[in-house]
Amino acid sequence: NKIHEKVDSIEHEPEKVKKGKESLNILLMGVDEREGDAGRADTLILLSLNPNTNSMQQISIPRDTYTEIIGRGSNDKINHAYAYGVDMTIETVENFLDIELDYYVKINMEGLSQLVDAVGGVTVNNPISWVDSGKDGYKAGYHYQQGEINLNGEQAMGFVRMRKQDPNGDAGRNERQKILIEAIVKKGASIGTVTRIGDILDVLGDNVNTNMSFDEMKSIFNNYRKTTSNTVSESIQGSGEYIGTTWYYIVPEEERQRIHNLIVDFNEAE
């Protein structure tokens, strides 16, 4: 299974998901990797799944967040950790939020389109209306109407790539990424049979890496799928400022603590 990629930075505990009684923290990394480019993790979303309350929490980490890059001993944008590999991104996120991750799922943004098609398209509640200009990398002319819309794979890419026409800029894009991830997770959970997971993975082949084995995926599907029925979404508050000539998103220490506490309280709720 070429999708399965172990990492040293996460302690492997397959029994945990088999029992299905404890909360899980899963880091979703959406990366843009092109030929000859080390790539950046442009999307970082922490999913916490609590099987005792049947709920899921999404926290999106702004990609320009200024933090210590673990293993480099210096501060930089959090998404630059990915240039040094998945392990460094995992350790940097764990340090930033002071939590431990159970799993990571890395998806190349090109694979996101295939994933949406693999689950048969998704329905999203679109916060703003716009017409795709084609500048953000996808076909021009598609009208993303406000409200509930159905998206195929290519339309989903446009939905999460657009930034220039959103009055909230990057924050608006983060919001749409969370909306899409939630829609994919919900659709995936409603598929009904474990056997479909294998088909979906075949489609995603070269575009996904995770430290979940196939058996662990099946356990998560069986034991945690009800968590998708109640989703809460949180944003990390901060402010943009220049350090030298580079723009960063600065997150105050109290805010880091607030987010850490949110994760712990969510995971421990019964």
C-alpha angles and dihedrals in degrees: 000000000000090000093066112088120166120212129204093220095070124063108231113232110166092167091066095066093038089060091040095200102112131068120258131216113207124182115213112202119191109194133188106213121173131175112293094006124114087216134221131242096240094175124045116174125170112212117195116191118197113191092187095061094026092232140125128212123203121198117181117207112211108240094227093055110141110229145135112285102222112230093024098065091218137096124249143135108310093234091059089070087078091068084072094046145269094293092058092049091050093049092045093052092045090051094044093053096028092231139117122244124219098192144003128207116195117193127182107230089236086061092054089074091053091047092055091049091045091059090046100258128301140245118228135180102234114211097202138026121237142147116235109251093197089235093105092063105270138091114299122234105042111133113220100202120205114257130026113358136165118232134195121205098276093045089049090057091054089047093059099034100055113104110141096067096046114097087211093052113194094003089056090050091050089052092052091047090055091047091052095045090050090049092050093046092049093047091046092050091051094053089100103215134068090216091071090064090072092052092050092049091051089057092049096046104135097024104062135059126178139158089230114109117218090256090053091050089054091049091049090048091051100038104032106032093099089063088076091069092077118038127181122188128204133186127208109238121219142119136256120242141157122252102191104321096330124095115225137177106238117207115194119231092245089056092051088052092048092053092045090052091047091055094046093046091047093049095046096047115115 
